[in-house]
Amino acid sequence: MVATCSAARIAGTCHATHAKAPRASHSQPLSSRVAALNAPCLTGLRRIASPRESRDFAVSVRSSARVAMAAAGSAASRRELPFSKYQGIGNDFILVDNRHSSEPLVSQEEAARLCDRNFGVGGDGVIFLLPGAQGADYSMRIFNSDGSEPEMCGNGIRCLARFIADATNSQGTQTISISTLAGVMQAHMRADGQVRVDMGEPILAPALIPTLLPATSPEGAVVRAPLEVDGVTWQVTCVSMGNPHCITFSSSASPEGLDVASIDLHRIGPMFENHPAFPARTNTEFVEVISRNELRMRVWERGAGPTLACGTGTCALVVAAVLEGRAERSCLVHLPGGPLEIEWREEDNRIHMTGPADLVFAGTVVL
């Protein structure tokens, strides 16, 4: 079911982002008050009540998504931003059509405000659909919820592929090539609604991840390396999927394996992210082995903190599990937001990720 909310009905989502902002008269139009406060505010909203009950819901929003895309250019001058909100197993993003320009419509500071779950739209990041580059159909850039820009996002690229398919009224199977800062990715839209992405080859050379930890394996990878964090020695394996990941299955406090439910992410996550061993900071995956083909993971994302899912992190942890001899090359990985299927193919060294991506709502926000 699709419902439309007026600006007045959702005025409660509009808040000042500066404590000393000038007080605006409530007799002024909402958009004028928001402009005076320099705060993002929704001016229109189309909410999907139960998006997973039926794939039919996507049809009802395709027209509004296309209108939002077409309006993006003219709306930018008024600082009104049409957007669509998508989520991939709980990892949620604000999607913006940006095909008329190679530069994002939103600054990194504005993206951080939009991602604020109390004062903005709310999300783990803002994703921009840009003109194609490197021979790809489209390009992708993403700003994290803290305004930083990562090289890639696995759940985000699935959401972007679904956004493209919905907005162009494409149904059935198709393959979309998307250029990212980590290279060109191929997203395959399956008939069952799942999105399968060729995530490319993992990077294991320490200098390219990057990490200052020395290689510990004959192949030159950082595998089961000791890392001191918060007075505990963690055994870590480092992998890049175009962005850096530090994966751990055990520590001196839990030598038999981690109980990921007991990990205090808010406390330990920032210590890993900002550890001197990672000059570009790092994402950190805490992993529990269920079986040779099934794993459980919680993640602290660089620039976003704890999230319900991380696509590149899920790919990286399967690589780490194989390198440590803990799992097979094809695994089902359970994340707080749901499962992802990961396959690290031996024949070509490429990793394939399969999972859902769904529209939540579309609207317009005043920046």
Secondary structure, DSSP 8 states (H G I E B T S, - for coil): -EEEE-TGGGGGG---SSTT-----TTS-HHHHHHHHT--EEEEEEEES-TTS-TTHHHHHHHHHHHHHHHHHHHHTTTEEEEEEEEETTEEEEEEE-TT-SS-SS-HHHHHHHH-TTTSS--SEEEEEEE--TT-SEEEEEEETTS---S--HHHHHHHHHHHHHHTT--S-EEEEEEETTEEEEEEE-TTS-EEEEEE--B--GGGTT--S---STTS---SEEEEETTEEEEEEEEESSSEEEEEEEESS-TT---GGG--HHHHHHHHHT-TT-TT--EEEEEEEEETTEEEEEEEETTTEEES--HHHHHHHHHHHHHTTSS-SEEEEEETTEEEEEEE-TTT--EEEEE--EEEEEEEEE-
